[in-house]
Amino acid sequence: HCGIMITASHNPKEYNGFKMSYNGIHNCFGNEVAELYYIILNGIYSKGNGSITDANIKEDYIKMINSHINMGSNKLKVIYDCGNGTTSIVAKDIFVSNDNIEYIPLFAESDGTFPNHHPDPAVESNLTILKEKVLNADCGIAFDGDGDRVGVVNEKGEFVSIDKFMVIIWRDIYNKIDKKEGFYDVKCSKVVSDEMIKLGLKPIEVRTGNSYTKKISVDNNYPFGGELSGHLY
């Protein structure tokens, strides 16, 4: 279940590095990283035989995503901005396989120099062109460089901060879930906790960081939670 992803996430390309998982569920962090550093410095390696297999997980990924989407009779026109990041190689295949979505891509060519804008959807200035194009559509979404965060623009070309987007999600699911609690990170405004309380939910404030929030989400089996940066679970 171990894995390594080569990524700079939302940082500039010069900061490429490794994101590691030891359990196939969430990223390692804290003492787990320190322990690996100690092993490397002291050469405490296991010995044995292994194997290398090349695999294309694209089709499995597309099937997994689409298995969680049921739009019913809803039809949407969506502008999506890949920011020349990793989602460039898969986003179109996901949209084209859904007959209910008319899609228009922006910056959907993979280019690690990011020639059009930095792929961080939490920064509104990176969404200027998306905000302009979305005026002829129902909504706009933007992905970050490695595709694990999202930014949202409404049909009026207005940036929807992720804490407000989380409120929309909570309003949709609060009466469909058994566990009436969820989490948000400390960067979110009070709009999340205030709205959760109004809906009869228990808000849990947690520290910022994808590695931490993903583990919190899994360990507590929360129905929903997220960070202001655009990590949503």
C-alpha positions as CSV (number, residue, x, y, z in Angstrom):
1,H,0.0,0.0,0.0
2,C,3.0,2.3,0.0
3,G,3.3,5.0,-2.7
4,I,5.3,8.0,-3.8
5,M,4.0,11.0,-5.8
6,I,6.4,13.5,-7.4
7,T,4.9,16.9,-6.9
8,A,5.4,20.5,-5.9
9,S,1.7,20.8,-5.2
10,H,0.7,24.5,-5.3
11,N,4.3,25.6,-4.8
12,P,6.5,27.0,-7.7
13,K,8.0,24.3,-9.9
14,E,11.4,24.7,-8.3
15,Y,10.1,23.1,-5.2
16,N,9.3,19.7,-6.7
17,G,9.6,16.9,-4.1
18,F,8.1,13.6,-2.8
19,K,4.7,13.1,-1.2
20,M,4.7,9.6,0.4
21,S,2.1,7.3,1.8
22,Y,2.8,4.2,3.9
23,N,-0.8,3.0,4.2
24,G,-2.5,3.9,0.9
25,I,-4.9,6.2,2.7
26,H,-3.1,9.4,3.7
27,N,0.3,11.0,3.4
28,C,3.0,10.4,5.9
29,F,4.1,13.4,8.0
30,G,5.8,14.4,11.3
31,N,7.6,11.6,13.0
32,E,7.0,9.3,10.0
33,V,9.1,11.6,7.8
34,A,11.7,12.0,10.5
35,E,12.0,8.2,10.9
36,L,12.6,7.8,7.1
37,Y,15.3,10.5,7.3
38,Y,17.0,8.5,10.1
39,I,16.8,5.3,8.1
40,I,18.4,7.0,5.0
41,L,21.2,8.7,7.0
42,N,22.1,5.4,8.8
43,G,21.6,3.0,5.9
44,I,19.1,0.8,7.8
45,Y,17.7,-0.9,4.7
46,S,15.8,-4.1,4.2
47,K,17.2,-6.6,1.8
48,G,15.4,-8.8,-0.7
49,N,13.9,-9.1,-4.1
50,G,11.2,-6.9,-5.7
51,S,9.7,-6.2,-9.0
52,I,8.8,-3.3,-11.2
53,T,5.6,-3.1,-13.2
54,D,4.5,-0.3,-15.5
55,A,0.8,0.5,-15.1
56,N,-1.6,3.0,-16.7
57,I,-4.2,3.9,-14.0
58,K,-6.0,6.5,-16.1
59,E,-9.0,4.4,-17.1
60,D,-9.5,3.0,-13.5
61,Y,-9.3,6.6,-12.2
62,I,-11.9,7.8,-14.7
63,K,-14.3,5.0,-13.8
64,M,-13.8,5.7,-10.1
65,I,-14.6,9.4,-10.5
66,N,-17.7,8.7,-12.6
67,S,-19.0,6.0,-10.3
68,H,-19.5,8.8,-7.7
69,I,-21.4,11.2,-10.0
70,N,-25.1,11.1,-10.6
71,M,-26.4,14.3,-12.1
72,G,-29.9,13.0,-12.8
73,S,-31.6,15.2,-15.4
74,N,-29.4,18.2,-14.6
75,K,-27.4,19.6,-17.6
76,L,-24.6,22.1,-17.0
77,K,-22.2,24.1,-19.1
78,V,-18.9,24.2,-17.3
79,I,-15.7,26.0,-17.9
80,Y,-12.7,24.2,-16.3
81,D,-9.2,25.6,-15.9
82,C,-6.4,23.0,-15.6
83,G,-3.7,25.7,-15.3
84,N,-1.4,23.5,-17.5
85,G,-1.1,21.2,-14.5
86,T,-1.5,17.5,-14.1
87,T,-5.3,17.5,-14.6
88,S,-4.6,18.4,-18.2
89,I,-4.0,14.7,-19.0
90,V,-7.3,13.4,-17.6
91,A,-9.9,16.1,-17.1
92,K,-11.3,16.1,-20.6
93,D,-11.8,12.3,-20.5
94,I,-13.9,12.7,-17.3
95,F,-16.1,15.4,-18.8
96,V,-16.5,13.8,-22.2
97,S,-17.9,10.6,-20.5
98,N,-20.8,12.6,-18.9
99,D,-23.5,13.4,-21.4
100,N,-25.1,16.0,-19.0
101,I,-22.1,18.3,-19.1
102,E,-21.1,20.7,-21.9
103,Y,-17.5,21.6,-21.2
104,I,-15.0,24.2,-22.3
105,P,-11.4,23.7,-21.2
106,L,-8.9,26.4,-20.4
107,F,-5.1,25.8,-20.4
108,A,-5.6,22.1,-20.7
109,E,-2.1,21.4,-22.2
110,S,0.3,19.9,-19.7
111,D,3.2,22.3,-19.3
112,G,5.3,22.4,-16.2
113,T,6.5,26.0,-16.8
114,F,2.9,27.2,-16.2
115,P,2.9,29.8,-19.0
116,N,-0.5,31.3,-18.4
117,H,-0.9,31.5,-14.6
118,H,0.3,29.8,-11.4
119,P,-2.0,26.8,-10.8
120,D,-3.2,27.8,-7.3
121,P,-7.0,28.1,-7.3
122,A,-7.1,29.5,-3.8
123,V,-5.6,32.8,-5.1
124,E,-8.3,34.7,-6.9
125,S,-5.9,36.6,-9.2
126,N,-5.1,33.2,-10.8
127,L,-8.7,32.9,-11.9
128,T,-9.0,36.1,-13.9
129,I,-9.5,34.5,-17.3
130,L,-11.8,31.8,-15.9
131,K,-14.0,34.6,-14.3
132,E,-14.3,36.2,-17.7
133,K,-15.1,33.0,-19.6
134,V,-17.7,31.7,-17.1
135,L,-20.2,34.5,-17.9
136,N,-21.5,32.3,-20.7
137,A,-21.7,29.2,-18.6
138,D,-23.3,27.8,-15.4
139,C,-20.1,27.6,-13.3
140,G,-16.3,27.5,-13.5
141,I,-13.8,25.3,-11.7
142,A,-10.1,25.5,-11.5
143,F,-7.6,22.8,-10.4
144,D,-4.3,23.2,-8.7
145,G,-1.0,21.9,-10.1
146,D,-1.3,18.3,-8.9
147,G,-5.0,18.1,-9.1
148,D,-6.0,17.6,-5.5
149,R,-7.6,21.0,-4.9
150,V,-10.3,23.0,-6.5
151,G,-11.4,26.6,-6.9
152,V,-15.0,27.7,-7.8
153,V,-16.4,30.6,-9.8
154,N,-20.2,31.2,-10.1
155,E,-22.1,32.1,-13.2
156,K,-21.7,35.8,-12.5
157,G,-17.9,35.5,-12.7
158,E,-17.6,35.8,-8.9
159,F,-15.0,33.9,-7.0
160,V,-16.6,31.6,-4.4
161,S,-14.3,31.1,-1.5
162,I,-14.0,27.5,-0.4
163,D,-15.5,28.1,3.1
164,K,-18.6,29.4,1.4
165,F,-18.5,26.5,-1.0
166,M,-18.4,24.2,2.0
167,V,-21.6,25.8,3.3
168,I,-23.3,24.9,0.0
169,I,-22.2,21.3,0.5
170,W,-23.3,21.1,4.1
171,R,-26.7,22.5,3.2
172,D,-27.1,19.8,0.6
173,I,-26.0,16.8,2.7
174,Y,-26.9,17.7,6.3
175,N,-30.2,15.8,6.4
176,K,-28.8,12.8,4.5
177,I,-26.0,11.9,6.8
178,D,-26.0,9.9,10.1
179,K,-23.0,11.5,11.7
180,K,-23.9,15.1,12.4
181,E,-20.4,16.6,12.6
182,G,-17.6,17.6,10.4
183,F,-14.4,19.7,10.2
184,Y,-12.8,22.8,8.7
185,D,-9.3,24.2,9.1
186,V,-8.4,27.3,11.1
187,K,-8.1,29.5,7.9
188,C,-11.8,29.3,7.2
189,S,-14.1,32.1,8.3
190,K,-16.8,31.7,10.9
191,V,-19.3,31.2,8.1
192,V,-18.6,27.5,8.2
193,S,-19.1,26.9,11.9
194,D,-22.0,29.3,12.2
195,E,-23.9,27.6,9.4
196,M,-23.1,24.1,10.7
197,I,-24.5,25.0,14.1
198,K,-27.7,26.4,12.4
199,L,-28.1,23.1,10.6
200,G,-27.7,21.1,13.8
201,L,-24.2,19.9,13.1
202,K,-21.1,19.9,15.4
203,P,-18.2,21.9,13.8
204,I,-14.7,20.7,14.5
205,E,-11.8,23.2,13.9
206,V,-8.5,21.6,12.9
207,R,-5.0,22.6,11.9
208,T,-4.1,23.3,8.3
209,G,-2.3,20.8,6.1
210,N,-3.4,18.2,3.6
211,S,-1.6,15.4,5.4
212,Y,-3.2,16.2,8.7
213,T,-6.7,16.9,7.5
214,K,-6.8,13.7,5.4
215,K,-5.8,11.6,8.4
216,I,-8.4,13.4,10.5
217,S,-11.1,12.7,7.9
218,V,-10.3,9.0,7.8
219,D,-9.7,8.4,11.5
220,N,-13.0,10.0,12.5
221,N,-15.1,8.9,9.5
222,Y,-16.5,12.4,9.0
223,P,-19.1,12.8,6.3
224,F,-17.5,15.9,5.0
225,G,-14.7,18.4,5.8
226,G,-12.2,20.6,4.1
227,E,-9.6,23.3,4.1
228,L,-9.8,26.9,2.8
229,S,-7.0,26.0,0.3
230,G,-9.5,23.7,-1.6
231,H,-8.8,20.3,-0.2
232,L,-12.2,18.8,0.3
233,Y,-13.1,15.3,1.7
